[in-house]
Amino acid sequence: MATELKNVLWVDDEIDQLGSHIIFLEQKGYKITKATNGDDAISLVGKNNFDLVLLDEMMPGKDGLTTLEEIKRISPNLPVIMVTKSEEERLMEQAIGEKISFYITKPVNPSQILSVAKKILEEKSIREKHVVKQYIEQFNQLKGKLNFPLAAKDWIDIHHQLCQWDLELENFREPSLIETHQGLKKECNLEFGKFIEREYPLWLRSKERPDLSVDVVPKFLQPVLLENKPTFFFILDCMRLDQWLAVEGILNEYFNIKKEFYFSILPTATPYSRNAIFSGLFPDELAQKFPEVWKSDDENEHSRNRYERQLLDAQLKRLGVALKSEAKYAKILDISEGESIAKKISSFMNVPLFSLVFNFLDILSHGRSESEILIEIAPDEAAFRSLMKSWFNHSALLDILKYLSTQDCNVVFTTDHGSVLGTRANLAYGKRDTSPHLRYKYGDNLNTDPKGAILIKNPKDYRLPFFGLATTYLLAKEDYYFVYPTKFHEYEKEFKNTFQHGGISMEEMILPVAILKPKKR
């Protein structure tokens, strides 16, 4: 199949002297239309569809910059390469301000023009070919790793690579490649579930374990506090690693970022994972030392996170961290609360530690399952990630971070747990007073289909609290969610393709924690 010729308009008052250049480009698959002045060029752009314009900056009559401005009015997205004899910085800045695609100085050679044209017109297709080749190589490497025993750090590396590929592949939206990638992630999560079922109880009885939720403050926050600078501790509830990677590039402009990882404790739900961060205690210890935390409404998981400020104060005291003055804490549940904090953030620069919990993603995850409009806007993980990035770009959170990037302070940014897109229902059996959550449950004498879940008969093995002599827990694995036998198909349909958390998956458990240092300006 013949390659379609690329239509290029070359505008230069000395175009007749560029015959060899034009022949060279035509041999490389470019169809060249010539113009000797700005007026002719503008007329041609109005009547024809060009893929690229080569525009001389110095021409009699209408100069290149004026011509560029009028071309952009007619066709704002038409790529333009400015060609000039001048290397004056002012002219370069003016041309860039007019949204040129590239800027080259005379004398130009044919290979130089070909290189720039290829970059502008064929970069995507060239990159797609390279990405496919690169992905196949990494796909085979990752598949191979699954055949050998893996440690916690290996799973972090695997999940990190998969998340990076999530972002890379969304730029191309090649269905077959995305389907292959989803299959690989599903296979990895299957093996990850087996790994966690085998290793997690051992971690809880050993000092030789990966960093968990209970280690976030002593491992990542405490060393920063010892620098005696104002420190801001952000927790973006329910943020997955792929979502962090989507916004990390935005923050790179303002901060030097050191990224670390940790594993959420189980269940990967706010009352457990976030309380573990703020308290430094496993759930069974928390229930013993702070019993009031568990005397809250079972239906509302956030009601068990009302004591985060007090839990963090108690943990810092145990760690021997003496702050110069009282730490501050804020939980941002809506736009107005975030904007209020952003407006007065400068007043907190004398505070040694300010902890801020942003609940937007968690609210969005739950809201999506109840809103047909949100499901339509964000039907899959890539769309949900894009929605999250759009929110972040226009959020009070980013406004706060931008301000902090201009100050002599430290920022620790993390999350408490991730989420997973539930696609398969798994039967659960229990009494009416069993907790209602879709990815984890606790209650008396629970049972489940072991295909997609773990049944915890002895909560001590998982450092979980008892609520009675017969307390058991269920944790969903991979992308399963729990449905009771009663009205099974009705609820299976209702909750299919909704984002949930509380169970065992790489997306829920393997989490980023970033130390942000403002760039010197």
N, C-alpha and C positions, 0 to 999 in steps of 0.2 A: 504494500500500500504506500503510495507516494506521500511524502511529507508536505503538508500545506505550506506554501510560501508565506513568509512574514512580510507584510507591507510596511516599508520604511519611507518616510518623507525626509529628504536631505535638503536643507535650506542653506545656501551659501552663495554669495555673489561671485565667487570664483569656482563654481561647481564644475565648469568645463575643464579645470586643471586637476580634477579628482577622478578622472576616468579609470585609472588603474585600481583605485580604491573601490569604485562602484562595481567593476568587473569581478574583483575578488569577493565582494559580499554577495553578488548574484550567484557566483559559483558555490557559495556556502548556503544557498537556499533563501536569500532575501531578495524581494522585488523592490527596486529602488525607484521612487518618483522624485524628480528634480525640481527645485524652485530656486530662483536667483534673488528673490527679495521677500520681505515680510508680508506684503499685501497678497502676493500670489500664494504664499504658504497658508495664510489665514483662509483664503478662498478655497484652497484644496482641502484643508481640514474640514471645512463646512460641508463639502460635497462628497467626501470619501471616508472610508473607514481605514485608518492607519493603526498599525501596532506600535509604531515608534517614530519619533521625530528627532533628527539630528539638526541642531540649530546653531548657526554661526552667530556669535555675540556681536561682532562688529560688521555691520552692513550699511551701505548708503541708504538714505531715506529712513524707513522704519527699522530701528536697531533690534537686536536680538531680544533684549529684555522686554521691550514694548510688544514685540511679536509674541513672545512667550505669554505675556499677560492676556492677550486676546485669544490665543490658542486655548488657554486654560478656561476662559469663559465659555468657549464652544464645547470643549471636551476636557472636563476637569481631571479625568483619570488617565488621559493619554500620556504615556511616559515621554519625557523630553530629555535629551542629552545636550547640554550646552557645550559648544566648541568655541574656544577663544584663544587669542594670542596673549591676553592679559592675565597676569597672576596676581593682580591687585586684590587684596583681601576683601575690600568693600564690595567689589563687584561679585565676588564669589558668594558673600553673605546675602547680597540682594537676590542673586539667582536662586540660592537655596531657599530663601524666604518665599520665592514665587513657586516653590515646590517642583524644582527640577529633579530628575531621577539620578542624574550623574553629571559631573563637570570634568571635562578634559581640555588640556591646553595644546595648542599647535606648536610644532608640527605633529600631526597624528599619523600613525601608520595603520595599515589595514587590519593587522592582527589586534591592535589595541581596540579599535572600534568593534571588531568581531567579539572580543572578550567582553566588552561592556554590554553589547547588544544581547549576547547569550545570557549574561547575568540577569538582565532585566526581563527578557522575554522567555527564556527557557530554564531559569533557575528552578522553578517549581517542578517541572518534569524531570530535570536532571537529578534534583534532590529526591524525588519520589523513587527513581530507579535505585539511587544509592541507599535510601531508607529501606526499601524492600530487601536488598542484598544484606544490609547490616542487620535487619531484623531476623532474617532467616538464620544468620550466624548466631545471634544471641539466643534465638528460640532454641536452637539445637543445644547450645551451652546450658541454658536453664533446664531444659528437659533432661539433659545428662546429669545435672546436679541432683535431681530428684531421685536418682537411683542409688545415691550414697547417703550415709548418715550425715545429718546437718545439725549445726549448733545454732544458738540464738542469733549470733552475729551473721551467720549465713542467711538466715531468714530475713534479717534486716536488709542485707544486700539484695536479695531476690526481690523483696517488696519494693525497695527503692528503684531498682531497674524497671520493674513492671510499671511503676507510677510514672517514671520518666518516659516510658514508651506510651503510656496513656496520653500524655501531652503531645508527644511527637506525632502519633498517628491521627490525632484529632485534626491536625492541619491538612491531612490528605483525604480522610474519610473514604478510604478504599474498603468497600464492604467485606471482601474476602479476607483481607489482612486483619481488619478489626475483629472479624469472627474468629480467626485463628488466635488472635491475642486474648479474646474473651475465654476461649477454650483453655488456653495456657493458664490464665489466672484461676479458672475453676479447678484445674488439675493441681495447681500449687496450693490452693486453699484446702483441697481434700487432704493433701499430705501435711499441710500446716496444722489442720485439726488433729490429726493423729499425733503429731509432734507435741502439741500443747497438752493433749490428754495424757500423754506419757510423761512429759517433763515438768509441767507446771506445778503439780503437787510436790515434786522434788525441789524445785526452786524455793518453795516456801519454807523448806526445812534446811536450807543450805545458805551459807554466806557466798558461795561460788555460784552466783546467778546473775542474769542480766539486770540492768536497771529497770525497776518497776515504778508504778505510781508513787509508792511510799518513799522513793529515793529522789524524786524530782527536786524537792526543796534542799535537802542536804548536799546533793550532787551538783546541782546546777544553779540554784538561787543563792545558797549560803556563800559560796566563794565570791560571787559578785557583790554581795552585801559587805564583805570584808574590805572592799575597795573604798568604802566610806563615800560613795557618791549616791545621789538620789537614784533609786532603783524602781523601775516600773515592771510589775509582774502581770503579764497579760495571759489570760486563759480564754481561748475562743472555743466555746463548748461545741463538741461534736465535729471537729475539723479533722478530716482525713489527710494523710500524707500527700495524696495527689492534689488536694485543694490547696495545701500549703505551697507546693511547688508552683501552682498556678499564680500565686501572689508574691512569691519570693522574689521574682524578677522586678516587681514594682518596688519592693523595699531595698533591693540592691542599689538603687540610685541614691538612697539616703543613708544606708548603713553598711558597715562591714559585718558579714553574717557568718557565725560559726554554728553549723547545724549538727546536732546530736540526735540520738534516738532513745526511746525507752518503750517498754511494754506496759500497756494498761493492765491492771489487775482484773480479775473476773468477779462478778459480771461486768461487762464493759458498759456500765450505766452510771449516770450522774451520782446517785446516792453512794455508790461504791467507789468508783474511780476518782471522782473529784474530791470526795471527802478524804480519800487516801492521800491525795496530793497535799491538801491543806493540813491534815492531821499528822501525816507521816505514820499512820497506823493502818494495819489490816482491819477489815470489817469486824472480825471477832474481838480484836482489842478495842476498837472504837465503841462497840456495843457494851463492852465491860466498863470502860473508863468514862464514856459519855452516853449513858443509856437514853438520855433525853432525845438524842439524834434519831433513834429508832422508834420513838413513841409518836410518830407523825402519820399523816394520811398515806396509806399504801397506794391509793389511786393516783396520787400526784407525786412523782419521783422527786420533784424539786423541793417539796416541803421538807425533805430530809437533808437539805443543804442550806438550812437557815443559819447554821452556826459556823460558817466557814471562817469568818474573821476571828472568832474565839479559838477555833482549832489551830489556825496558823499562829496566833500569838502563843498558844501553849507549846506548839512544836518548836518555835524559835527559842523559847525559854529553855526547853529540854536540850536544845543544841548549843546553848550558851551564847546565843547571838544577842548582844545588848545594843539595841538601837538608840540613837541619840534622843529621839522623841517618838511619840506614838505613831504606829503604822496606820495607814488608811486603807479602806476597802470600799469597792463599789461594784454592784451588779447591774449591768445595763440590759434591760429587757425590751426597750423600745427606742425609736429614733430620737424622741425628745430627751430621754435620759442621756443618750450618747452625745447629743449636741450640747447639752448643759455642761457635761464634763469637758468637752472640747473647748468651750468658751472660757473656762476658768482653769485650764490645765496649767497655765503659768504659775498659778497660786500654789501649786503642789510641789514646786521645785525645792522647797525646804523640807519636804517630807522624806525621811530615809527610805521608806518602802510604801509604795502604793500598789495594791493588788486590784486588778480590774477583770471582771468576768463578763464576757460578751456572749449573750445567749442567742444571737440571731440565727446561726446555722441550725441549732437544735430546734428552735421554733419553726424554721423553714422546713426542716425535715419532717416534723410532725404535721405541719400545716399542709405540706404537699400531699400527704396521704388522705387528707380530707377535702382537697380542692381539685376539681377537674381542670380548672384553669392552670394551676401550678403544675399539674401532671402534664398538661399539654405544652407548657413552656419548658419544662425540664423533664422530658420523658426518659432520659437515661443518665448515666454517670457523667458523660461528657457535657451534656446540656446543663446538668446541675452544677458542675464545676464552673461552667461559663457564667451561670447565674450568680454563683458565689463571688466570682471575680468581679463581675459588674457591680454587685453590692459593695465589695471591698473598695473599689475605685472611687465610689461616691459616698463612702461612709465616714461617720465621725471618728471611727477607729483609725482610719488612714490620716485624717486631719491631726489627730493626737500624735500619731507616730511621726508625721512630718515635723511637727513642732519639736518633739523630743530629739529629732535628728540634728537640731541646731543647738542643743544644750549639752553641757558636760554631765552626762548621766549614763546609766546602763539600762538596758531593756532585756528582759527574759520573756520569750513568747512561746507559748505551747498550747496544748489542748488536753482534755481529760479522756476522751475516747473518740473513736471514729464512728462510721456507720456503714452498713452494707445494703445493697439493693436486694431485697428478698424476692426470690423467684419460685421457690418450692415450699410447699406446705408439709409440715411434719406433725403427725398426730401426737397430742398430749392428753393425759388423763389425770384428772384431779377433782377436788371438791369445789363447791361454789366460792369458797373464801380464798381460793388460790389467786396469787397475784396476776394481774391482767396482761402483763407485758408480752410482746410477741417474740422476743429473742431470748428471754430468760424468765423463769418462773420459780417461785418457792411456795411451799405449802406442805400439808401432811400427806405422806405416802403417794407422791406423784409418780407417774410413769410415762414412758414415751417410746416411740419407735427409735431404736438405737441407731438406725441408718443415718439420721441427720442431727443427732443430739447426744449430749452426755447427761446421764442421770447420776447425780451426786447424792448417795445415800448417807454419807458421813460428812457433814459440812466442815468438820475439823480439818479434813484433808485439803480443803480449799480456803482455810482461814475465814470461814463465813459464820455468821451468827445463827444460833438456834432460836426459833420462836415457839418451840414445843418439842416434846420427846420424839415426835415422828417427822420433824422438819426435813424435807428433801429439796433439792434444787434441780432444775433443768436448764441446760445451756445449749442453745442451738449452734450448730456448726455450719461452716461454708455459707450458703445463701438460703438456708432453711428458715422458716418461721413457724411458730406453733399455732395449731388450730385444734379445737376440741372436736370430738366425733359428732356432737350435735350441730346440725347445719354446717357440716364440714365444707361442702362445695360452695355454699354461700359466702362463708368467711375466707375460704381459699381465694376466691375471685376478688373479694373486697380488698385484701391486703397484698395481693400479688403485685410485684413491681413497685413496692413502697420502700422507702429508706427506713431501716430499723437499726437498733443497737442493743447491746446487752450480751451478745453471744461471742463466739470464737471465730474470728476471721482475721486475716492480715490487715484488712482495712480498718477494723475496729481496734486492734491491739497494738500494731506497730506504729508508733507516733513520733512526730518531730518535736524537738525542743530547741529553740534557736536563741543564741546570745547575740544581741544586736548592739554594736558599738557605732555611735554616730561618726560619719565621715567628716574629716576636717574640711571646713569650707573657708 
